[in-house]
Amino acid sequence: MSSPEPIAPGVWRYRFGTPEEASPVALRQADPALDRMAGLLPVDECPFAGADFSFRTERRGCVLTAPFDAEEGVFGFGLQLQSHLQSGKKKHLRVNSDPVADTGDSHAPVPFYVSTRGYGVLVDTARYASVYVGTHLSAEALKERAEQRLGQQQPGLSTEEIYRRHAFGREVVFDIPAAAGVDVYVFAGPTMRDAIRRYVLFSGGGCLPPLWGLKNWYRPFAKDGEAEVGALLEEFAKDGLPFHVLGLEPGWQTRSYPNSLVWSERFPDPEAFAGKLRSRHWRLNLWEHAFLDPASPIAEEIASHSADTLGMDGLVPDFFDPEAERLFAGEHRRLVKGGVAGFKLDECDNSDFISYSWSFPEHARFPSGLDGEQMHCLYGLAYQATVDRVFREEGQRHYSLVRSSGALAAPFPFALYSDLYAHDEFLRGMINSGFSGHLFAPEVRHAASVEDLVRRLQTAVLSPVSQVNCWYMPHAPWFQIDRQLNQAGVKMEGAGEVVKLVKQALELRMRLLPVLYTAFAHYHREGVPPFRALVVDTPEDRRTWSCDQQYLIGQSLLAAPLKAGERVKEVYLPQGAWRDFFTGKRLEGGRTHTLSDLSLADIPLFVREGTVLPLAESAEGWSGGGPLTVRLHVYGEEKAEGELYADDGETFAFERGDCSWTRLTWTAAGGLKADGCPSGEMFLLDLANPVLHAGAAPASDLP
Amino acid sequence: MSSPEPIAPGVWRYRFGTPEEASPVALRQADPALDRMAGLLPVDECPFAGADFSFRTERRGCVLTAPFDAEEGVFGFGLQLQSHLQSGKKKHLRVNSDPVADTGDSHAPVPFYVSTRGYGVLVDTARYASVYVGTHLSAEALKERAEQRLGQQQPGLSTEEIYRRHAFGREVVFDIPAAAGVDVYVFAGPTMRDAIRRYVLFSGGGCLPPLWGLKNWYRPFAKDGEAEVGALLEEFAKDGLPFHVLGLEPGWQTRSYPNSLVWSERFPDPEAFAGKLRSRHWRLNLWEHAFLDPASPIAEEIASHSADTLGMDGLVPDFFDPEAERLFAGEHRRLVKGGVAGFKLDECDNSDFISYSWSFPEHARFPSGLDGEQMHCLYGLAYQATVDRVFREEGQRHYSLVRSSGALAAPFPFALYSDLYAHDEFLRGMINSGFSGHLFAPEVRHAASVEDLVRRLQTAVLSPVSQVNCWYMPHAPWFQIDRQLNQAGVKMEGAGEVVKLVKQALELRMRLLPVLYTAFAHYHREGVPPFRALVVDTPEDRRTWSCDQQYLIGQSLLAAPLKAGERVKEVYLPQGAWRDFFTGKRLEGGRTHTLSDLSLADIPLFVREGTVLPLAESAEGWSGGGPLTVRLHVYGEEKAEGELYADDGETFAFERGDCSWTRLTWTAAGGLKADGCPSGEMFLLDLANPVLHAGAAPASDLP
């Protein structure tokens, strides 16, 4: 049996059989952040002994077995929309854009899991592996299991009831097709949170988006040209809606679906257009996908560096072929130099659940030697890396979107998104993403009701990307939620009231910018996911294992956004004391609180007792590009502390130390203290008038 | 390139690479019906030349390519519930009990398809192959495709719209995991119908159930014991409902889910019970599954002949291990000798779409050397063969149910069923089953409304198995459709009227028995599926390609059962003339007819003009066991013909020629003639008073 080889601080590798040449680690696109890993608590011994694993090869591929017990909570496997706790489940880690059931299929499946016992396991494969988390008992366990079942004397009277009566097995099994071997990476804790941090830092550390990326995004109607976009910006300005990122499809997918990467005549002077946007403090994000139309200037050259099969009727560039990568990056360099601040990389996954098999098949062949299955597992990653490299070479940070991802993706500043739209799945997906070094954008598209619209937006503003994506509607959904009437230009009744609620949510996002930016800095430096499940911080508290509709943001916030129809909300607050973000009301942790009499304006958001929270001051001038005034909000009665990260917000200078961490402390006796000033020009710290949220203390200035 | 080897009349085999040892043909459980194949139209040349196929192996397995063109209609792939025409689709042929989308997953996927061009292709694999039917274009086709697309100048405004704009590729691709080779069997036509017949006869010929199997079935509440069953039979007799097959779970899955194959104390004397049923002209079908509880008398002996992993917490017998087969068959021999007439073989598939992975995993290992994936592809088949062999050895025909099947299953007298329940999918599944030598039972369980109940029953009586399956309700659904109220014993209002409609449908089934039995005899002798899609008989008529809610029964019937909510029904009648089964009204073929003013009693059922239809006479004495009086119904004005098959209805004597085919002819001038008498004692032919259905001719005696 293999013995563990230390690879990085607290990370060991087991090698079983002969691993394939193409794997997430073998083709990794970012280096491990070894320097930053050194800051983690040292762990001297691998949490697994060689004998803990078993491995065998068979005609079908290979089978790896890791220990598991029924008292263990297993989480992860990438963007899982339909389940949170994975113990007892089978997951087929296949890249798919329409996971219609809890199968494991995902835009971004990852063969990585973490356990409440405080370790993580990455199975380094670019195959559609199936994982069985304690699903099956071995034949030897027959008698023992029969004794457990003796109590069951009545027949089940529904299929569900019959199928529910099962026991946990004692293994996590990875069933890996095609491969004759695999490397397994074990990440030590000692805590679950530390294991995730090691995985993120081993991936290269979490991304740090430019500050503008954390502001509010809007994607207008796909038919809009320059004039329509201009009118829209005017309208947002008039309504005081603080949007700062514009997402566009520049007409390059218009003629049909493959992409030319050439702006259409709807935008006659793209560079001037981008410049105009920037002068109004907007950034531009372009919607694209990788499958190239013959009208693209690089089509002819890239053809021989593409798959042998078309995808979406276009050429499928092989990002692992240096020439394809160079050509594709070249087109993006041109765009970035022309003022584009980010991209939305669409269609880089696959689908087995709709009638049209639009992406390349698993049996496609690529010049680099990868087959279609391996390429699906790595395509989103390589696509991100190709685009990301362009920005890095330009010395410009970006924040973008991507529809597929995989293992070791944390350093890429891309958030995942989905064409699916269930609000509860969007929340669960965002929360689960944190286990595997991903971000997820629960964007707002349309809504079934005003309540649905407002609730979805309240979730979006408390997520990695605050985006409204109205590509199929000419007006914003707060103008008219009905799609047909929206297209007909009919404003809905009461739209004015809805705009107020929309503004309130978007402003909350703006106010939270210093907190969010600091949370991402922690992600970058220490590997702590800025949006994460409650169980990450408190795995010892079993009540957090099922919390898949509420989550932590940064060090001190807990969000439990409402969904349409929720008139009463149960929120579980972990051990310790918490305060309502808006009212300062104190709530005891370690128990479930029932929120009732909820209004459309309510957003359940809680602050850990003893926190100094740096919030951007609500300002009329949020449409401007100047620094944000940061006021400090104190949640506590005796003492409180917090921190504020800052840098230039745009470049990679922070990686060379050009940044600041300002520690903020407050005591009832001594008042507020800050250990220095934020660097750069993003934040103006106003220490003079902290807002005290101390329950019976003076009321806050907030609604 | 491989050259075709003739295997059977009109059947050729291509061998590519080194095929696996375990495959449907290699492990076939019935011999080809070579004698009967000789009766087919001879075809001298293989419809495919070696160069038509391409084949390659790769690390993932192997890839086989067959020609396809966009004008070709491809059908088949086993029990497909969500689509009919497969051209343009990708299908993943994985064994699954809950296909939630049109993915190819199925209780009974089969790597066999037929083309409207008049040939069939069986890819002989026991792997979860993916089939791409003209889904993709090769990279070379880029420019050509771009020219086709030039007309598309507007962006798509919905995901569906974007994904719909695709072209057909020119290949059918089988992507087969793990294997280094595969045999391909090509079935000549010249017509599509002939290709299906060759496949069915190559499988061993279609099954011929005992006559009782075609009568009406009822499965009562799972908690019922002998007393409750007795009361139920009394009630059916009182209401005049002609049920003759009782389906039971004899309490052997009661303690928990694995099966002991031992009757529980609810049935203290099983043999006496079975005898009592038979004396009342009922037959007994027992619900079971293969995964064994340790309480089973054979558990200890069979353990070392079972999988290394439990399924449903029970032992998984390896049916390809002769000792497991012997032990398992032994238990069934005991039951059959004790009066059991058939079985319902449950849970022999798998599921990836529910949260509990209850069946054995793909990586399970079996003593016979098969792995779990291969075993899933073959388990339903081997289970059927094991049980079927017992009946054959006892010289007793049976008609049973099974939840999973595969290739070459036609000779096994089992109908498939599903826990899914969409009425349109049940119809489509029944119709699609015919392409691959399967039967499907669209059973009635519960209903959302009285209309839903009646419509579902009207479908069931026009299907391979006419079954009401109320295992989770103590009373029949016509007593109370609401599940809760049914369990509470509350009779619904108007139940009396509903019983009349139920009786009418069940009586229709009884009247059709001679037609159905004859249709199955054709299935056995000539391979013509008794229930089949319109396209099978008229592939040249493109309008039939989309007919997935109406179908042919035997030689002369066309059924288009109604579903709840259908107040108006469009029915397409193929070329030729047709008559309404009930009224004799003449309808021109080659066009769509709109039926309106539909009442709950209406059942759209049509007879080919010029048919003499042998129908069992409606009789009060249908609860008895005597022969059925057959009256002849003439649909036509000048001349008509028909036939009636008969044998002893119970044994295998018919295979030795102990049976009769009675040809029936009628002319307006000469009246009715029959060329002999039906053998056996099943039918009493009454030639004296034929019923003439000739439109303006004397009205029929039917409602």
Interface residues (C-beta under 8 A of the other chain):
Chain A: E20 E58 R59 R60 G61 V63 S83 G88 K89 K90 H92 D98 V100 A101 D102 T103 S130 Y132 T135 H136 L137 S138 A139 A141 L142 K143 R145 A146 R149 L150 Q152 Q153 Q154 P155 G156 L157 S158 T159 I162 Y163 R164 R165 H166 A167 V173 D175 P177 A178 A222 K223 E249 G251 Q253 T254 R255 S256 Y257 P258 D293 P294 A295 A299 A303 S306 A307 D308 T309 L310 M312 D313 G314 L315 D352 F353 I354 S355 Y356 S357 W358 F360 P361 E362 H363 D371 E373 D419 Y472
Chain B: E20 E58 R59 R60 G61 V63 S83 G88 K89 K90 H92 D98 V100 A101 D102 T103 S130 Y132 T135 H136 L137 S138 A139 A141 L142 K143 R145 A146 R149 L150 Q152 Q153 Q154 P155 G156 L157 S158 T159 I162 Y163 R164 R165 H166 A167 V173 D175 P177 A178 A222 K223 E249 G251 Q253 T254 R255 S256 Y257 P258 D293 P294 A295 A299 A303 S306 A307 D308 T309 L310 M312 D313 G314 L315 D352 F353 I354 S355 Y356 S357 W358 F360 P361 E362 H363 D371 E373 D419 Y472
